[in-house]
Amino acid sequence: MTETEAIRLFKCLSDKSRLQILKSLAMEDMYVERLAERLSLTAPTVSFHLKKLADAGAVVSYKNQYYMMYSLKKEIFDTNILEILLEKSDEAEMQARRDAEYRQKVIHAFFEYGKLKAIPAQKKKERIVLEVIAQSFEFDRIYSEREVNIIIADFHDDFCTIRRDMIGEHLLERDANGYWRVKPDCEKGL
């Protein structure tokens, strides 16, 4: 289900009469007059709501003798909400561009001639700064604490704070053998 289809369906479901129609159709297929009688609504009102539900893909109609019957399209309701949330957004490219512009703005504000002017107070900005510094470390290589300090000191004098924060943000890991750069989840094949 696309984002647009999900929005159309959710808008449809936000009406009490439409929900009552769907509940009735979940029990059995019905025609307009039967739904109107059952829900104490007028036939034109039920027709209006059925048109909206059909446009959203929630109901389908078919001819049975001289009645136009409506039935619930059950497969649309088998969709998991998490599937909808994980579906690529229509605005994904625009969001990615905005994120990249914000990232560049932060980098420009906090770095001058390759040196970090100050450690950002905001977590989001600090994460961006730490990611820039992390690019100086190679993957699959173990660094001694001294090597880590020297690399970070090229960016800022407070290498202890930055080293600690890089470990806290899981950009670097450490054990008794030394430090190493953590691969992002997308590079781990997850």
C-alpha positions, 0 to 999 in steps of 0.5 A: 500500500502506497503512502497516498493509498494509506492516507486515503484509507485512514481519512475514510476510516476517521468517519463513524458512519463509514466504520459502521458500514465496514463493520456491517459489511464484515459480517455480510455483503449488503445493498444500500437500502439494507445498510441504510435501514440497519444503520438508521441513515438515508440511502443517499448518505450510505451511497455517499459513504460507500463511494468514499470507501470504494475510492479508498479501496475498502469496499467493492461492488457487484451486481446481484439480480437487481441489487448492487451489492457491496462487500468488504475488501478484506485483503486491504485490512490485512496490511500491517501498519508497520508495513505502511510506515516502512513503505518508501515515502513519496517525499523521501528524496526531499527529506534526504535533501533537507537532511543533507543540507542541514548536515552541511550547515552544521559542518560549515558552522562547526568546522573551520579549515578542518578544525572543530571550533567547538563541541556542539551542545545539541546531541543531533549536531554533535552526532554530525560532528562526530561522524565527520571525525569518525571518517578519519578512522579506517574500518577493520583496523585496531587503533591504540588509544594514543593513535586515537588521541592523535587523530582526534587532536587534529580536529580539537584539543579536547580529544578525551571528551570526543573519544568518549562521545564517539564511543557513546554514539557507537562510532568507535568501540573498544576493548583490551586490544584497542579501538576500532571504527564501527560499521554502520548497519547498512554496511553490515548487511542488516 
